[in-house]
Amino acid sequence: MSKKSRKKAKAKRFGEGSARAAVNAATYGAGNAFASAFAPASVVDPARGTNARGQRELLVVDGYNVIHAAPRYEHLIFDHSDDPYSSDVYDRARTALIADVAAFAQRRYEPVIVFDGAGNVSADRPNLPQAGVRIEFSPTGVSADTVVQHLCTEAREAGRACSVVTSDGTIQATVMGKGVTRISARMFVEEMRLFDADVKEAEEAPQVKLTLGSRLSPDTLAKLEALRNRMR
């Protein structure tokens, strides 16, 4: 597939045409926990991209769901090559996902990855941003799904467009519609595969402009390089 074709395919997957049809309370039953969010029929879906207040579209990534749904990350679980004595089985998988999310988000999205706190060595792991990506570990007793749903609902109520990277059916059923769209783990990984292909092509022919990497700021590129170096 040529770069031009890949660009058109990406626009189709993640551009203006990516918004799903709005759903309402009747879709999932009156007892749905988020039914009230869908109730106002007059609510207009927020435009994709940056809104009038200068807020970029929110990109919420369901961390461990994507890691377990994609061989790209799953094979890194239990990989302790960076730290043989570490008891954190997800360290390298998380690092790889964070680097990919930073590359995918660029300047279009404000990215946040939500990880289930129960899947970590320490329940008090600090939520420190990495490579411009906000990291959220769910608090003790709270699932990552709940945090994802809260972030999406909060964005929707603020009139802010939001995209969710997940293959979790429960999340899809509770937050889709009214400005919230879904990017499946498969679609996200395919975009990263194309990004890797562009990087390899640029290394072999430096004069070729990247379709994705060329739009990253030098600071972001440096942070991504530092993350990727940790995985070598």
N, C-alpha and C positions, 0 to 999 in steps of 0.2 A: 504494500500500500504506500503510495507517495505521500510526501508531507502535506500536500494540498488536500488530498483525500482524507488524511488523518485529521486535519484541521476541521474539515467539514463534518466529519464523523463526531468529533468532540463537541462542536457547536450544537449538533443535533442532540447529543446526550446531555450536555450540561448548560446549554444556552436557553434562549427565550422559550423554546418549545419543550423544555423539560418539565414544566409545571404539571402536576397531576390534577385531575378533576377534583374539585372541592367535595368533601364529604360532610355529612351532617349527623346529628345525634341518632337519627333513625338507622343509619348505616350499621352501627354496632350495638344498637339497643339503648333505651332510655337510661339504663343504669351505668352506662359508660362513665368512667371517672372524669373524662375530659369532654363530656357532652356539652357542657356550658360554653366551652371555647368555640364550638361549632354553631351554636344556637343563632347568633345574629345573621340573618340571611343577607343583610345589606352590606356586610363587611367585604371590602374589596381586597383581593390578594395583593400583597406588597409587590412592587416591581423588583425584578431580580437585580442584583448588583448593589451599588451604594445608594442609600436612601437620601431624602432631602436633608437629613440631619448629619450627613457625612459618615454614617455608619455603614461599613461594608457588610455584605451578606454574611450571615453566620454559617460556618461549616462545623457541624458537630459530628465527631467520629466515635462510633461505638467500639472502643479500643480492642477489648479481648474478643468481641464477636468477629471483627474483621481478621484479627490474628488467627483465630481458629478456623475461619472460613477460607483462608488462602494459604496454599503451600508456600508462597513467597515469604511468609512470616512464620508459619507453623513449624517449618523445619528448623527454625532458630530457637525454639523452645528447648530448654535443657542444654543449650550450647553455652558452655562456660569457658570458651577459648580466651576471652578477654580477662577473666578472673576465675581461675580453676577452683578457688576456695569459696566462691559466692554461692549462697543458697537461694538466690533469686533466679528462678528458672525462666523468667520472662524478660530479663534485662535486654538481651540482644534483639529479641523480637520487638520490644517496645521501641528501642533505638531505631530500628529499621523503619517501623511504621511512622515514627515522628519525622524522620528525614523525608519520607515520601509525602506525608501530609504537608510539610513545609513547601516542598516543590510543587505540589498540586495547588495549594492555596494561592501562591504568588501574592499579587496585590488585589486580587478580586475578592477573596474571602478573609474573614477573621476566623482562624481555625482554633478549635478546642477539641482535645481528645479526652474522652471519659473512660477511665479504667475502674473496674470493680475493686474496691479497697480490700475485699476478702481474698483477692488473688495475689496479694503482696506479702512480703516478709514482715513489713511493719505497717500496721493499720494507720500509723501517724505519718506516713510518708509525705513530705511537703509537696504542695502543688506548685512546683517551680516551672516557669516557662522555659522551653528549649527551642532554639532556632526560630523564634517568633511564634511558636505554637503554645497555646495555653494548655496546661495539663491539669486535669481534675481527677483525683482519686475519690471515689464515693466514700462518705463517712462510714464508720462502723455501724452495721445494722441497716444501711441504706444500699439498695442495689444500684448498679450503674444505669440500668434501664430507667429508674426513677429520676436520676440526675439528667439523663438525656431528655426525657419527657418534660422535665421542668424547664430546661434551657430552651427547648423548642416552643413550649407554650409561652414562656416569657418573651421570646422574640416575636412571636405571632401577635401577642397582645400589645406589643410596642410598635406594631406596624413594620416590622423588619423581616425581610426575606430570610429564609433559613433552609439549608440543605443538610440532610443527615446521611452519613455513610454507614450503612448497616444491612445485615441480611436477617435481622431479628423480626419475625412476624408480629410479635406483640407490640413492638415500637411502631411498626408500620400501621397497625390497626388503631393506635391511639393518638398519633401526632400528624399523620399525613393530611394534606389539604390546607387551605387558607394560608398560602404562602410558604408551606413546608413541603419540600420535595425530597425524594429519596435517590441516593446513588448506591447501588448494590456493591457489595464487596468485590464481586466479579468485575463490574464496570470500573471500579477504582483501580484494581490491580492491572487491568488491561491498559488503563491510562499510564500507569507507572511503567509498564513494559514498553510502551511507545516512547516514554521519556528516556528510558535507558537506551533504547535504540537510537534516539536522537543524539544522546551524549556520545555514544560509541561512534556514530557517523561523524560528529564534530571532531572527535579525537583523530579520526583517520583523514578528515579533510577540514582543517581549521577554518577555511574560508566560508564554509557552509553555515548559515545562520540557524541557530536552534529554534524550533517552534515553541519551546517552553523555557528552556534554560536561559536563553538570551534575554528574557524579560525579567529575570531575577536580579535584584540589586546585588552589588558586590558584597555587601555585608551579609545578606542572606546566603549567597553562594559560599562565603567563607564558613558560615555556621554549618551549612549542609556538608561541606567537605570535612569539617571536624567530626561531625556525626558519622559520616561514612568511613572515615579513617579508623574509628573505634571498632568497626566491624571487620577490618582486614586482619 
